[in-house]
Amino acid sequence: MISTPCENASRYVLPALRANVARLLAKNNYTQKSIAKILGITQPAVSKYLSGNFDGKLKFIVNNEVLKEYANEIYKMIIQGEPEEDVRFALLSKASKLIKENPNMFD
């Protein structure tokens, strides 16, 4: 079954990007609750992201080097005090960019 870019973004890329940003924040003593607030997700989602318990495509995408670079850019936005709305928009923007630049990532 062929997935649309939006399905791939919501199912794989956004969670992978959030997981990488969450890991960076956790390494710098952010709580799961504060990470959840910044990323606009629940604390249980943050817990899952930090556990690294991923399967299939998500496990592959979490380790994508370009995605990790994007996560670093978003992490820098956060530590520089950018508004949460801007951070969330950057997550969507970077996810879209990754899918556009790597259309065969999900084959």
N, C-alpha and C positions, 0 to 999 in steps of 0.2 A: 504494500500500500504506500502510495506517495504522500508525504507530508508537505504541508504548505510552510513557507518561511515563518509565518506567525506561530504555527504549531511548534516548530523546531525551537523558536526563540523562547516560548513560554515553557516548554517541556524540558529543554536541555541547556540552552545558552544562558538564560537569566539565572537559573539555579546554580550553574557552574560558576558564573561570574560572582554571584552573591556569596557562594562558598569560599571563593578565593579572597574576596574582600573581608568576609567574616574571619577567616584565618589570620589575615594581616592585623585586623583590629584586636583579635583575641591575644595575639602575641604581644600586643602593646597595652595589655591590661584593661581593655574595654570589657565590660560585663556582657553576658548574653542578652540581657534586657536592653542595654544601651545599643548594642549592635542591631537588635531587632527593630528598635525605634528608628535608627538611622536608615536602615535598609527598607523599612516599611513592610516587615514580615513579622511572624510570630517568634517568640522565644523558642518553642519546640522546633521550628524550622532551623533556627540558628544552631541548636543543639545537634540536629541531624547533619547540618553542613560541617560542623566542627568534628564530628565523629569520623568523617571520611568514609562512611559506609555507603558507597555508591555502587551502582551496577551498570552494565552495558555501556550505552553511548555516553551517559553522563560521566562515568568514570574516565572515559577517553577524553571527553571535552574539558573536564576539570584540569587536566594536565596539559592542555594546549598552550604553547608558549605565547602566542599572540593574546589569548585570553588572559593569561597571567600578567602580561604587560598592561592590558586595559584595567585589570583589577588594581595594579599599582597606581595607575593614574587616578582612579576613583578613590583609592585609599589616601592619596596625597590631598585630594579635594577635601576629604573629611577632616584630616588633621590640620588643614589650613582654615577650617571653620566655615566651609561653604554651606549654604542652607541645605537642609535635607531634601527639599524639592529639587534642587539642582543635582544633588547626588543621585536621586532616583531617575531623573531625566537622563543623566549620564549613563546609568545602567542600561536603560532602554536604547539609547543611542549607540553605545558600544556593542550591545547584542546585535542590533541591526547591521552595524558595520561589519561585524565578524561574519554574519551569515551572507551578506552581500559579497564580501571578499573571498569567501570560501564556500561557494555554492554546492560543492560536492562533498562537504564535510559529513553529510548525513546519509550518504549512499552505502 
